[in-house]
Amino acid sequence: MTTDTLAEPARPRSRLSTWADRAWYEFWKNFVWLILRLLVRFRYEGRVHEPRRGPFIVAANHASFLDPPLVAIGLRHKSAHMGKDTLFDVPILGSWLRSMGTFPVRRGTPDRRAIRHSLHVLEQGGVLLIFPEGTRSQDGRLKLPEPGAAMIALRTGVPVMPAAVINSHRIMRKGRRLPNPFGRVIVRYGRPMAVPKIEGRLDHATMLEWGNRIMAAIEALLPEDQHRAR
């Protein structure tokens, strides 16, 4: 998997356009927060650890459809994150997802376009939300990381803030249409970890080492029953 070419720089945006985008995002962020409040009991811990400005990566575990919106709306910053490419084929939904900072990724294959977009977000000083496992865990336990998160972090050398989503797999299991109203989800943010910037070729061993470091930082925030299977 190589990333020799970054996405082309975006054209400078007017202040009005930037303000409008921010207002649009804040409106929908508050709307989603309200809907989730009506459906799910949740709280945040460790929000003080969020850096004051980007670029940085937020790396979280993934066990439920609830995880991306819960982690994202707990941040002060607007974040960009990957979404399954088939979602963008749905009329209206695809355009709305893009307006919220979500961009498509083809699962099961090294998607270089999605990787370039991720790198571009960070190059522009943005915030990237990523789920290193690549897909949802069926039992809530951490899975082995895919190489993408570590590779993006090492290519850019930006801090990685771990985030743990606790109990979401019990509230809304895979395949369930509505969340269970009983129980509480906790989203816990941890202290950002420094990652070196590595130029040139990235070998498998280095990506594996940093992938495991990122997962260990997430695991330290999770209860024991969501730790990796030993």
Buried (B, 14 or more C-beta within 10 A) or exposed (E): EEBEEBBEEEEEEEEEEEEEBEEEBEEBBEEBBEEBEEBBBBEBBBEEBBBEEBBBBBBBBBBBBBBBBBBBBBBEBBBBBBBBBEEBEEEEEBEEBEEBBBBBBBEEEBBBEBBBBBBBBBBEEBBBBBBBBBEBBEEBBBBEBBBBBBBBBBBBBBBBBBBBBBBBBBBBBEEEEEBEEEEEBBBBBBEBBEBEEBEEEBEEEBBBEBBBBBBEBBBEBBEEEBBBEE
